[in-house]
Amino acid sequence: MKNFVEELRWRGMLQDIMPGTEEQLLKEMTTAYVGIDPTADSLHIGHLCGIMMLRHFQRCGHKPIALLGGATGMIGDPSGKSAERNLLTEETLRHNVAAIRAQLEHFLDFNSDAVNAAELVNNYDWMKDYTFLAFTRDIGKLITVNYMMAKDSVKKRFNGEFREGMSFTEFTYQLLQGYDFVYLNSHKNCKMQMGGSDQWGNITTGTDLIKKITGNEAFALTCPLVTKADGTKFGKTESGNIWLSREYTSPYKFYQFWMNVSDEDAKRYIKIFTSLEREEIESLIAAHEAEPHLRLLQKKLAEEVTVMVHSREDYEAAVAASAILFGNNTGEQLKALSEDMFLQVFEGVDTFEVSRNELEAGIGVLDLLAEKTQVFPSKGEARKMIQANGFSMNKEKLTDPQRVINTGDLLNNKYLLFQKGKKAYYIIKAL
């Protein structure tokens, strides 16, 4: 059994740890859980650190539990939040839980016969029939308001750091999360809870409840909140979150996110978000530092995470598409792209529409570019760029201003891709 705490420590994934935790993990196979609130029907890469903690935990010989907060997700965790969440309906939460369950199977082994096979639980299962009176009598009396007010997640909302106050609903969140730990400790022999460092207050409420109710010893550890080297929030882009679902973030865009991280971030992220061993990572970092222009770390990081979240096939398609977009590849490789990948690669590119009937008859390229569409403001400007060898169609240089375009030129029998210079792309779609 590998030393899990040491594994997290060298990976830069250890923030807080309760005394005795490392000794417990070295003594025997231990069960631990991480909670995930199903506020959307996909996880995003902000969830990945907690998920990777579970993955490393299982690889070190211990038993992971992923807890989906079907009940607590109805309330919202105040930790790090400046305003109260919108409450979700039971129907929405049920849908979200099912979608997240499928995603977690990419990271954890739920299906083997191993004694440390992962489990998935939903706290709605044990909270749905727990009445308010019973909960306040059994659990509420054990924790004082002074204790709850001392937690950072609560103090920040009451000390004026955020404009909003806190409803009683959110105030009770730490009791509900604490009770989850009590339930799993009693029913699953779960002795440890893990999470981000902003969860330390909620987690220790759980360990205190366990001691008061059962007298059992419970343990806890947290990982640092992941940021970029410049201090900005990890996982956010101009277009929003990077999701694990291909419906919200395409595999190509997902791959490109990791390819574009800075050198400093790549050195940290390859430890956190992959299962590569220490020796291989240290060798990769040394090779990268010797030839940083090759971007070896980013390439390996993008490969490992894209294959883990999506598939080897999606990774290879993203690499091929990147070569088409950023390399000097020919039109033959562009033609080999599926329609789905073509649209992923050129997402957001200015798109014009023309009649398929007109294309079947043939349209002169100058008419197509300056009259049927607005790729160029005038035929004269289009002619000038074509004659200057600065214009391409479907990744092939277009040098004849008298060229007639027809349906035989279409990619996937639907698209034409035009390129001005190195970076300006335009799509014409035949309807």
Contacts in CASP RR format, 6 or more apart in sequence:
PFRMAT RR
TARGET T0000
AUTHOR 0000-0000-0000
METHOD contacts of the structure
MODEL  1
MKNFVEELRWRGMLQDIMPGTEEQLLKEMTTAYVGIDPTADSLHIGHLCG
IMMLRHFQRCGHKPIALLGGATGMIGDPSGKSAERNLLTEETLRHNVAAI
RAQLEHFLDFNSDAVNAAELVNNYDWMKDYTFLAFTRDIGKLITVNYMMA
KDSVKKRFNGEFREGMSFTEFTYQLLQGYDFVYLNSHKNCKMQMGGSDQW
GNITTGTDLIKKITGNEAFALTCPLVTKADGTKFGKTESGNIWLSREYTS
PYKFYQFWMNVSDEDAKRYIKIFTSLEREEIESLIAAHEAEPHLRLLQKK
LAEEVTVMVHSREDYEAAVAASAILFGNNTGEQLKALSEDMFLQVFEGVD
TFEVSRNELEAGIGVLDLLAEKTQVFPSKGEARKMIQANGFSMNKEKLTD
PQRVINTGDLLNNKYLLFQKGKKAYYIIKAL
1 26 0 8 1.000
1 29 0 8 1.000
1 60 0 8 1.000
1 61 0 8 1.000
1 62 0 8 1.000
2 59 0 8 1.000
2 60 0 8 1.000
2 61 0 8 1.000
3 22 0 8 1.000
3 25 0 8 1.000
3 26 0 8 1.000
3 60 0 8 1.000
4 25 0 8 1.000
4 56 0 8 1.000
4 57 0 8 1.000
4 60 0 8 1.000
4 62 0 8 1.000
5 14 0 8 1.000
5 17 0 8 1.000
5 21 0 8 1.000
5 22 0 8 1.000
5 25 0 8 1.000
5 221 0 8 1.000
7 56 0 8 1.000
7 60 0 8 1.000
8 14 0 8 1.000
8 53 0 8 1.000
8 56 0 8 1.000
8 221 0 8 1.000
8 223 0 8 1.000
10 271 0 8 1.000
10 278 0 8 1.000
11 56 0 8 1.000
11 271 0 8 1.000
11 272 0 8 1.000
12 223 0 8 1.000
12 224 0 8 1.000
12 268 0 8 1.000
12 271 0 8 1.000
12 272 0 8 1.000
13 49 0 8 1.000
13 52 0 8 1.000
13 53 0 8 1.000
13 56 0 8 1.000
13 223 0 8 1.000
13 224 0 8 1.000
13 271 0 8 1.000
13 272 0 8 1.000
14 221 0 8 1.000
14 223 0 8 1.000
14 224 0 8 1.000
15 196 0 8 1.000
15 197 0 8 1.000
15 200 0 8 1.000
15 221 0 8 1.000
15 222 0 8 1.000
15 223 0 8 1.000
15 224 0 8 1.000
16 197 0 8 1.000
16 200 0 8 1.000
16 220 0 8 1.000
16 221 0 8 1.000
16 222 0 8 1.000
17 220 0 8 1.000
17 221 0 8 1.000
17 222 0 8 1.000
18 204 0 8 1.000
18 207 0 8 1.000
18 219 0 8 1.000
18 220 0 8 1.000
18 221 0 8 1.000
20 219 0 8 1.000
21 192 0 8 1.000
21 219 0 8 1.000
21 220 0 8 1.000
21 221 0 8 1.000
24 30 0 8 1.000
24 191 0 8 1.000
24 192 0 8 1.000
24 217 0 8 1.000
24 219 0 8 1.000
25 60 0 8 1.000
25 62 0 8 1.000
25 192 0 8 1.000
29 61 0 8 1.000
29 62 0 8 1.000
29 63 0 8 1.000
29 115 0 8 1.000
29 116 0 8 1.000
30 62 0 8 1.000
30 63 0 8 1.000
30 191 0 8 1.000
30 192 0 8 1.000
30 219 0 8 1.000
31 62 0 8 1.000
31 63 0 8 1.000
31 64 0 8 1.000
31 65 0 8 1.000
31 184 0 8 1.000
31 188 0 8 1.000
31 189 0 8 1.000
31 190 0 8 1.000
31 191 0 8 1.000
31 192 0 8 1.000
32 54 0 8 1.000
32 57 0 8 1.000
32 62 0 8 1.000
32 63 0 8 1.000
32 64 0 8 1.000
32 65 0 8 1.000
32 190 0 8 1.000
32 191 0 8 1.000
32 192 0 8 1.000
32 193 0 8 1.000
32 194 0 8 1.000
32 219 0 8 1.000
33 64 0 8 1.000
33 65 0 8 1.000
33 66 0 8 1.000
33 67 0 8 1.000
33 121 0 8 1.000
33 180 0 8 1.000
33 181 0 8 1.000
33 184 0 8 1.000
33 190 0 8 1.000
33 192 0 8 1.000
33 193 0 8 1.000
33 194 0 8 1.000
34 50 0 8 1.000
34 51 0 8 1.000
34 53 0 8 1.000
34 54 0 8 1.000
34 64 0 8 1.000
34 65 0 8 1.000
34 66 0 8 1.000
34 67 0 8 1.000
34 193 0 8 1.000
34 194 0 8 1.000
34 195 0 8 1.000
35 66 0 8 1.000
35 67 0 8 1.000
35 68 0 8 1.000
35 69 0 8 1.000
35 180 0 8 1.000
35 193 0 8 1.000
35 195 0 8 1.000
36 43 0 8 1.000
36 47 0 8 1.000
36 51 0 8 1.000
36 66 0 8 1.000
36 67 0 8 1.000
36 68 0 8 1.000
36 69 0 8 1.000
36 100 0 8 1.000
37 68 0 8 1.000
37 69 0 8 1.000
37 70 0 8 1.000
37 72 0 8 1.000
37 73 0 8 1.000
37 76 0 8 1.000
37 77 0 8 1.000
38 68 0 8 1.000
38 69 0 8 1.000
38 70 0 8 1.000
38 73 0 8 1.000
38 93 0 8 1.000
38 96 0 8 1.000
38 97 0 8 1.000
38 100 0 8 1.000
39 73 0 8 1.000
39 76 0 8 1.000
39 85 0 8 1.000
39 88 0 8 1.000
39 96 0 8 1.000
40 96 0 8 1.000
41 95 0 8 1.000
41 96 0 8 1.000
41 99 0 8 1.000
41 100 0 8 1.000
41 245 0 8 1.000
42 99 0 8 1.000
42 100 0 8 1.000
42 103 0 8 1.000
42 243 0 8 1.000
42 244 0 8 1.000
42 245 0 8 1.000
42 247 0 8 1.000
42 248 0 8 1.000
43 51 0 8 1.000
43 100 0 8 1.000
43 103 0 8 1.000
43 104 0 8 1.000
43 243 0 8 1.000
43 244 0 8 1.000
43 245 0 8 1.000
44 235 0 8 1.000
44 241 0 8 1.000
44 242 0 8 1.000
44 243 0 8 1.000
44 244 0 8 1.000
45 234 0 8 1.000
45 235 0 8 1.000
45 241 0 8 1.000
45 242 0 8 1.000
45 243 0 8 1.000
45 244 0 8 1.000
45 257 0 8 1.000
46 226 0 8 1.000
46 234 0 8 1.000
46 235 0 8 1.000
46 241 0 8 1.000
47 244 0 8 1.000
48 272 0 8 1.000
48 273 0 8 1.000
49 196 0 8 1.000
49 223 0 8 1.000
49 226 0 8 1.000
49 272 0 8 1.000
49 273 0 8 1.000
50 194 0 8 1.000
50 195 0 8 1.000
50 196 0 8 1.000
50 223 0 8 1.000
51 66 0 8 1.000
51 104 0 8 1.000
51 107 0 8 1.000
51 108 0 8 1.000
52 107 0 8 1.000
52 272 0 8 1.000
52 273 0 8 1.000
53 194 0 8 1.000
53 195 0 8 1.000
53 223 0 8 1.000
54 64 0 8 1.000
54 66 0 8 1.000
54 107 0 8 1.000
54 108 0 8 1.000
54 118 0 8 1.000
54 194 0 8 1.000
55 64 0 8 1.000
55 107 0 8 1.000
55 108 0 8 1.000
55 275 0 8 1.000
56 275 0 8 1.000
57 64 0 8 1.000
57 194 0 8 1.000
58 64 0 8 1.000
58 108 0 8 1.000
58 109 0 8 1.000
58 116 0 8 1.000
58 118 0 8 1.000
59 275 0 8 1.000
61 116 0 8 1.000
62 116 0 8 1.000
63 115 0 8 1.000
63 116 0 8 1.000
63 117 0 8 1.000
63 118 0 8 1.000
63 119 0 8 1.000
64 108 0 8 1.000
64 116 0 8 1.000
64 118 0 8 1.000
64 119 0 8 1.000
65 118 0 8 1.000
65 119 0 8 1.000
65 120 0 8 1.000
65 121 0 8 1.000
65 184 0 8 1.000
65 188 0 8 1.000
65 190 0 8 1.000
66 104 0 8 1.000
66 108 0 8 1.000
66 118 0 8 1.000
66 119 0 8 1.000
66 120 0 8 1.000
66 121 0 8 1.000
67 121 0 8 1.000
67 122 0 8 1.000
67 123 0 8 1.000
67 180 0 8 1.000
67 184 0 8 1.000
68 97 0 8 1.000
68 100 0 8 1.000
68 101 0 8 1.000
68 120 0 8 1.000
68 121 0 8 1.000
68 122 0 8 1.000
68 123 0 8 1.000
69 97 0 8 1.000
69 122 0 8 1.000
69 123 0 8 1.000
69 124 0 8 1.000
69 180 0 8 1.000
70 93 0 8 1.000
70 97 0 8 1.000
70 122 0 8 1.000
70 123 0 8 1.000
70 124 0 8 1.000
71 122 0 8 1.000
71 123 0 8 1.000
71 124 0 8 1.000
71 127 0 8 1.000
71 128 0 8 1.000
71 176 0 8 1.000
72 123 0 8 1.000
72 173 0 8 1.000
72 176 0 8 1.000
72 177 0 8 1.000
72 180 0 8 1.000
73 88 0 8 1.000
73 93 0 8 1.000
74 87 0 8 1.000
74 88 0 8 1.000
74 90 0 8 1.000
74 93 0 8 1.000
75 87 0 8 1.000
75 169 0 8 1.000
75 170 0 8 1.000
75 172 0 8 1.000
75 173 0 8 1.000
75 176 0 8 1.000
76 84 0 8 1.000
76 85 0 8 1.000
76 87 0 8 1.000
76 169 0 8 1.000
76 170 0 8 1.000
76 173 0 8 1.000
77 153 0 8 1.000
77 170 0 8 1.000
77 173 0 8 1.000
77 177 0 8 1.000
77 202 0 8 1.000
78 84 0 8 1.000
78 153 0 8 1.000
78 154 0 8 1.000
78 157 0 8 1.000
78 166 0 8 1.000
78 170 0 8 1.000
78 171 0 8 1.000
78 173 0 8 1.000
79 153 0 8 1.000
79 198 0 8 1.000
79 199 0 8 1.000
79 202 0 8 1.000
80 153 0 8 1.000
80 156 0 8 1.000
80 198 0 8 1.000
81 162 0 8 1.000
82 162 0 8 1.000
82 163 0 8 1.000
82 164 0 8 1.000
83 162 0 8 1.000
83 164 0 8 1.000
84 164 0 8 1.000
84 166 0 8 1.000
84 167 0 8 1.000
84 169 0 8 1.000
84 170 0 8 1.000
88 96 0 8 1.000
93 124 0 8 1.000
97 122 0 8 1.000
99 245 0 8 1.000
101 120 0 8 1.000
103 244 0 8 1.000
103 245 0 8 1.000
104 110 0 8 1.000
104 118 0 8 1.000
104 120 0 8 1.000
105 111 0 8 1.000
106 244 0 8 1.000
106 308 0 8 1.000
106 309 0 8 1.000
107 308 0 8 1.000
108 118 0 8 1.000
109 117 0 8 1.000
109 118 0 8 1.000
110 117 0 8 1.000
110 118 0 8 1.000
110 119 0 8 1.000
110 120 0 8 1.000
111 117 0 8 1.000
119 188 0 8 1.000
121 184 0 8 1.000
121 188 0 8 1.000
123 176 0 8 1.000
123 180 0 8 1.000
123 183 0 8 1.000
126 183 0 8 1.000
127 176 0 8 1.000
127 179 0 8 1.000
135 175 0 8 1.000
135 179 0 8 1.000
139 175 0 8 1.000
139 179 0 8 1.000
139 182 0 8 1.000
139 209 0 8 1.000
140 175 0 8 1.000
142 209 0 8 1.000
142 212 0 8 1.000
142 213 0 8 1.000
143 175 0 8 1.000
143 205 0 8 1.000
143 208 0 8 1.000
143 209 0 8 1.000
147 205 0 8 1.000
147 208 0 8 1.000
148 154 0 8 1.000
148 171 0 8 1.000
148 174 0 8 1.000
148 175 0 8 1.000
148 205 0 8 1.000
149 155 0 8 1.000
149 158 0 8 1.000
151 174 0 8 1.000
151 201 0 8 1.000
151 202 0 8 1.000
151 205 0 8 1.000
152 200 0 8 1.000
152 201 0 8 1.000
153 174 0 8 1.000
153 198 0 8 1.000
153 201 0 8 1.000
153 202 0 8 1.000
154 166 0 8 1.000
154 171 0 8 1.000
154 174 0 8 1.000
156 162 0 8 1.000
157 164 0 8 1.000
157 165 0 8 1.000
157 166 0 8 1.000
158 165 0 8 1.000
158 166 0 8 1.000
173 202 0 8 1.000
174 201 0 8 1.000
174 202 0 8 1.000
174 205 0 8 1.000
175 205 0 8 1.000
177 202 0 8 1.000
177 203 0 8 1.000
177 205 0 8 1.000
177 206 0 8 1.000
178 202 0 8 1.000
178 203 0 8 1.000
178 205 0 8 1.000
178 206 0 8 1.000
178 209 0 8 1.000
179 206 0 8 1.000
179 209 0 8 1.000
181 190 0 8 1.000
181 193 0 8 1.000
181 203 0 8 1.000
181 206 0 8 1.000
181 207 0 8 1.000
181 209 0 8 1.000
181 210 0 8 1.000
181 218 0 8 1.000
182 206 0 8 1.000
182 209 0 8 1.000
182 210 0 8 1.000
182 213 0 8 1.000
182 214 0 8 1.000
184 190 0 8 1.000
185 191 0 8 1.000
185 210 0 8 1.000
185 214 0 8 1.000
185 216 0 8 1.000
185 218 0 8 1.000
186 214 0 8 1.000
191 216 0 8 1.000
191 217 0 8 1.000
191 218 0 8 1.000
191 219 0 8 1.000
192 218 0 8 1.000
192 219 0 8 1.000
192 220 0 8 1.000
192 221 0 8 1.000
193 203 0 8 1.000
193 206 0 8 1.000
193 207 0 8 1.000
193 218 0 8 1.000
193 219 0 8 1.000
193 220 0 8 1.000
194 203 0 8 1.000
194 220 0 8 1.000
194 221 0 8 1.000
194 222 0 8 1.000
194 223 0 8 1.000
195 203 0 8 1.000
195 221 0 8 1.000
195 222 0 8 1.000
195 223 0 8 1.000
196 222 0 8 1.000
196 223 0 8 1.000
196 224 0 8 1.000
196 225 0 8 1.000
197 222 0 8 1.000
197 223 0 8 1.000
197 224 0 8 1.000
197 225 0 8 1.000
198 225 0 8 1.000
199 222 0 8 1.000
200 220 0 8 1.000
200 222 0 8 1.000
203 220 0 8 1.000
203 222 0 8 1.000
204 220 0 8 1.000
206 218 0 8 1.000
207 218 0 8 1.000
207 219 0 8 1.000
207 220 0 8 1.000
210 216 0 8 1.000
210 217 0 8 1.000
210 218 0 8 1.000
211 217 0 8 1.000
211 218 0 8 1.000
226 234 0 8 1.000
226 268 0 8 1.000
226 269 0 8 1.000
226 272 0 8 1.000
227 233 0 8 1.000
227 234 0 8 1.000
228 234 0 8 1.000
228 261 0 8 1.000
228 262 0 8 1.000
228 265 0 8 1.000
229 262 0 8 1.000
229 264 0 8 1.000
229 265 0 8 1.000
229 268 0 8 1.000
235 241 0 8 1.000
235 242 0 8 1.000
235 257 0 8 1.000
237 257 0 8 1.000
241 248 0 8 1.000
241 249 0 8 1.000
242 249 0 8 1.000
242 253 0 8 1.000
242 254 0 8 1.000
242 257 0 8 1.000
243 249 0 8 1.000
244 254 0 8 1.000
244 309 0 8 1.000
246 254 0 8 1.000
246 310 0 8 1.000
246 314 0 8 1.000
249 257 0 8 1.000
250 344 0 8 1.000
250 347 0 8 1.000
251 306 0 8 1.000
251 310 0 8 1.000
251 314 0 8 1.000
251 315 0 8 1.000
251 317 0 8 1.000
251 318 0 8 1.000
251 344 0 8 1.000
252 317 0 8 1.000
252 318 0 8 1.000
252 321 0 8 1.000
252 322 0 8 1.000
252 341 0 8 1.000
252 344 0 8 1.000
252 345 0 8 1.000
253 344 0 8 1.000
253 347 0 8 1.000
254 305 0 8 1.000
254 306 0 8 1.000
254 309 0 8 1.000
254 310 0 8 1.000
254 318 0 8 1.000
255 302 0 8 1.000
255 306 0 8 1.000
255 314 0 8 1.000
255 315 0 8 1.000
255 318 0 8 1.000
255 319 0 8 1.000
255 322 0 8 1.000
256 302 0 8 1.000
256 318 0 8 1.000
256 322 0 8 1.000
258 269 0 8 1.000
258 298 0 8 1.000
258 301 0 8 1.000
258 302 0 8 1.000
258 305 0 8 1.000
258 306 0 8 1.000
259 295 0 8 1.000
259 298 0 8 1.000
259 299 0 8 1.000
259 302 0 8 1.000
259 322 0 8 1.000
260 298 0 8 1.000
261 269 0 8 1.000
261 298 0 8 1.000
261 301 0 8 1.000
263 288 0 8 1.000
263 292 0 8 1.000
263 297 0 8 1.000
266 288 0 8 1.000
266 297 0 8 1.000
266 298 0 8 1.000
266 301 0 8 1.000
267 285 0 8 1.000
267 288 0 8 1.000
267 297 0 8 1.000
269 301 0 8 1.000
270 276 0 8 1.000
270 281 0 8 1.000
270 284 0 8 1.000
270 285 0 8 1.000
270 297 0 8 1.000
270 300 0 8 1.000
270 301 0 8 1.000
270 304 0 8 1.000
271 281 0 8 1.000
273 301 0 8 1.000
273 304 0 8 1.000
273 305 0 8 1.000
274 281 0 8 1.000
274 300 0 8 1.000
274 301 0 8 1.000
274 304 0 8 1.000
274 305 0 8 1.000
274 308 0 8 1.000
275 304 0 8 1.000
275 308 0 8 1.000
276 284 0 8 1.000
276 300 0 8 1.000
276 304 0 8 1.000
284 296 0 8 1.000
284 297 0 8 1.000
284 300 0 8 1.000
285 297 0 8 1.000
287 296 0 8 1.000
288 294 0 8 1.000
288 295 0 8 1.000
288 296 0 8 1.000
288 297 0 8 1.000
302 315 0 8 1.000
303 315 0 8 1.000
306 314 0 8 1.000
306 315 0 8 1.000
306 318 0 8 1.000
307 314 0 8 1.000
307 315 0 8 1.000
317 338 0 8 1.000
317 341 0 8 1.000
320 333 0 8 1.000
320 336 0 8 1.000
320 337 0 8 1.000
321 337 0 8 1.000
321 341 0 8 1.000
321 344 0 8 1.000
321 345 0 8 1.000
322 345 0 8 1.000
323 329 0 8 1.000
323 333 0 8 1.000
324 333 0 8 1.000
324 334 0 8 1.000
324 337 0 8 1.000
324 345 0 8 1.000
324 395 0 8 1.000
325 345 0 8 1.000
329 395 0 8 1.000
330 395 0 8 1.000
330 396 0 8 1.000
331 394 0 8 1.000
331 395 0 8 1.000
331 396 0 8 1.000
333 395 0 8 1.000
334 342 0 8 1.000
334 394 0 8 1.000
334 395 0 8 1.000
334 411 0 8 1.000
334 417 0 8 1.000
335 394 0 8 1.000
335 411 0 8 1.000
337 345 0 8 1.000
337 411 0 8 1.000
337 412 0 8 1.000
338 412 0 8 1.000
339 412 0 8 1.000
339 414 0 8 1.000
339 415 0 8 1.000
342 411 0 8 1.000
342 412 0 8 1.000
342 415 0 8 1.000
346 417 0 8 1.000
346 425 0 8 1.000
346 427 0 8 1.000
349 425 0 8 1.000
349 426 0 8 1.000
349 427 0 8 1.000
350 425 0 8 1.000
350 426 0 8 1.000
350 427 0 8 1.000
351 426 0 8 1.000
351 427 0 8 1.000
351 428 0 8 1.000
351 429 0 8 1.000
352 372 0 8 1.000
352 373 0 8 1.000
352 374 0 8 1.000
352 375 0 8 1.000
352 426 0 8 1.000
352 427 0 8 1.000
352 428 0 8 1.000
352 429 0 8 1.000
353 428 0 8 1.000
353 429 0 8 1.000
353 430 0 8 1.000
353 431 0 8 1.000
354 363 0 8 1.000
354 368 0 8 1.000
354 372 0 8 1.000
354 373 0 8 1.000
354 428 0 8 1.000
354 429 0 8 1.000
354 430 0 8 1.000
354 431 0 8 1.000
355 430 0 8 1.000
355 431 0 8 1.000
356 407 0 8 1.000
356 430 0 8 1.000
356 431 0 8 1.000
358 372 0 8 1.000
359 405 0 8 1.000
359 406 0 8 1.000
359 407 0 8 1.000
359 410 0 8 1.000
359 430 0 8 1.000
360 406 0 8 1.000
360 407 0 8 1.000
361 406 0 8 1.000
362 404 0 8 1.000
362 405 0 8 1.000
362 406 0 8 1.000
363 372 0 8 1.000
363 404 0 8 1.000
363 405 0 8 1.000
363 406 0 8 1.000
364 402 0 8 1.000
364 403 0 8 1.000
364 404 0 8 1.000
364 405 0 8 1.000
365 382 0 8 1.000
365 386 0 8 1.000
365 393 0 8 1.000
365 398 0 8 1.000
365 400 0 8 1.000
365 401 0 8 1.000
365 402 0 8 1.000
365 403 0 8 1.000
365 404 0 8 1.000
365 405 0 8 1.000
366 379 0 8 1.000
366 380 0 8 1.000
366 382 0 8 1.000
366 383 0 8 1.000
366 401 0 8 1.000
367 379 0 8 1.000
368 375 0 8 1.000
368 405 0 8 1.000
368 428 0 8 1.000
369 375 0 8 1.000
369 376 0 8 1.000
369 379 0 8 1.000
369 382 0 8 1.000
369 418 0 8 1.000
370 376 0 8 1.000
370 377 0 8 1.000
370 378 0 8 1.000
370 379 0 8 1.000
370 380 0 8 1.000
370 381 0 8 1.000
370 382 0 8 1.000
371 379 0 8 1.000
373 426 0 8 1.000
373 428 0 8 1.000
375 382 0 8 1.000
375 418 0 8 1.000
375 420 0 8 1.000
375 426 0 8 1.000
375 428 0 8 1.000
376 382 0 8 1.000
376 385 0 8 1.000
382 391 0 8 1.000
382 401 0 8 1.000
383 401 0 8 1.000
385 391 0 8 1.000
385 420 0 8 1.000
386 398 0 8 1.000
386 399 0 8 1.000
386 400 0 8 1.000
386 401 0 8 1.000
387 399 0 8 1.000
387 401 0 8 1.000
389 397 0 8 1.000
389 399 0 8 1.000
390 397 0 8 1.000
390 420 0 8 1.000
390 421 0 8 1.000
391 397 0 8 1.000
391 398 0 8 1.000
391 418 0 8 1.000
391 419 0 8 1.000
391 420 0 8 1.000
391 421 0 8 1.000
392 398 0 8 1.000
392 418 0 8 1.000
392 419 0 8 1.000
392 421 0 8 1.000
393 405 0 8 1.000
393 409 0 8 1.000
393 416 0 8 1.000
393 417 0 8 1.000
393 418 0 8 1.000
393 419 0 8 1.000
394 409 0 8 1.000
394 411 0 8 1.000
394 416 0 8 1.000
394 417 0 8 1.000
395 417 0 8 1.000
395 419 0 8 1.000
405 416 0 8 1.000
407 413 0 8 1.000
407 430 0 8 1.000
409 416 0 8 1.000
410 416 0 8 1.000
410 430 0 8 1.000
411 417 0 8 1.000
413 430 0 8 1.000
414 429 0 8 1.000
414 430 0 8 1.000
415 427 0 8 1.000
415 428 0 8 1.000
415 429 0 8 1.000
415 430 0 8 1.000
416 427 0 8 1.000
416 428 0 8 1.000
416 430 0 8 1.000
417 425 0 8 1.000
417 426 0 8 1.000
417 427 0 8 1.000
418 425 0 8 1.000
418 426 0 8 1.000
418 427 0 8 1.000
418 428 0 8 1.000
419 425 0 8 1.000
419 426 0 8 1.000
420 426 0 8 1.000
END
